[in-house]
Amino acid sequence: MAPPRSAVVENLPPPLNSSAEQLPLFDGTTKLYTCYTCPFAQRVWITRNCKGLQDEIKLVPLNLQDMPAWYKEKVYPMNKVPALEDNGEIVGDSLHLIKYVDSNFEGPSLFPDDPKKRQLGRQLWSYVDKFMNIVYTSFYGEGPKECGSAFDHLEGALRKFEDGPFFLGQFSRVDIAYIPFVERFQVYLSEVWKYDITASRPKLAAWIEEMNKIDAYKQTKTDPIELVEHYKMRFTGRESGGKEKFAEEETH
Ligand SMILES: N[C@@H](CCC(=O)N[C@@H](CS)C(=O)NCC(=O)O)C(=O)O
C-alpha cells in the first residue's frame, strides 16, 4: 500500500491511574488499552491510525507506574499493554494485535499479496524479537560493538525490494513491528553511545526518513528526552542480573 499520510490529529486522552474508575467492559466499543510510552502498544496504535480506525478503536491509556487495580482483576490478567477489547473478548500481544487489527477491521491491507514479499515479511516478523534482544542486551555491555550486526541485518533486508523504501518495498505491517524499537534505539545510541545507526547504512537512513513522513506514525512518537532518561535508569542503574530480567520482561 502507499504510505498512509492521513493528517487526522487527535486530542489524546490522559492516562488512567489507580484512582480512575473502570470503563464499562464489553459495552460494544472497541478499546485499545495502551500506554503512550510503550513500544509494544505503539505498534498497535500505529496500525489503528494507518487503517484510519481512530473512531472505531478508542484509546484507553494507562499509567503503568500507578496502574488501576481493575485492569488486572477484570480486564487483562497479564496486566500488560497493549490489550484490545473487541467483540466480547480481550486480545493481547502486540505482534498478534497488528495482524488482528489488520485482518479484522476495515482500511487498507498492511500485508502485500506478492508471495516473495510475504516470504520476506514472515522472515522479518520472526527476526524482530531477536533484533530487540541483541540491541537491548548490548546496552548492558559494549553497546554499538555488540549491536551493529542487528542493524546490518535490517540494512540487508531493506535492499531486497527496490519498489520503495520500506521493508517490503511498499509500507506494510513489518515496518510497524520494527519502528517503535528502531526509534528508541536510534535516540539512545546517539545520545549515550554517540553512535549513529544510519552511518554507512543508507537504506536504513532512507527508511527512517520515510517513516517520519507518515502522520499515522509521527503522532505516536515518544518524547526523546524522557526516553533517554528512562533508558539510562534502566540500563545503567541496574545491577548484574539485569540481562536475564530483561529477557523475561520484554519478550514474553
Ligand atoms: N510481549 C508483549 C509485551 C508487552 C509489554 O511488556 N508491555 C509492557 C509495557 S512496555 C507492560 O505492560 N508492562 C507492565 C508489566 O509488565 O507489569 C507484547 O508484545 O505485547
The ligand as a Gaussian input file, in Angstrom:
#p B3LYP/6-31G(d) Opt

LIG

0 1
 N        5.076000      -9.344000      24.533000
 C        4.203000      -8.261000      24.931000
 C        4.988000      -7.277000      25.799000
 C        4.149000      -6.143000      26.337000
 C        4.861000      -5.403000      27.466000
 O        5.860000      -5.890000      28.024000
 N        4.322000      -4.234000      27.836000
 C        4.861000      -3.524000      28.978000
 C        4.900000      -2.017000      28.761000
 S        6.071000      -1.532000      27.542000
 C        3.911000      -3.718000      30.163000
 O        2.719000      -3.755000      30.004000
 N        4.457000      -3.800000      31.368000
 C        3.667000      -3.862000      32.559000
 C        4.051000      -5.008000      33.422000
 O        4.803000      -5.887000      32.969000
 O        3.602000      -5.030000      34.571000
 C        3.643000      -7.599000      23.669000
 O        4.302000      -7.697000      22.607000
 O        2.545000      -7.033000      23.713000

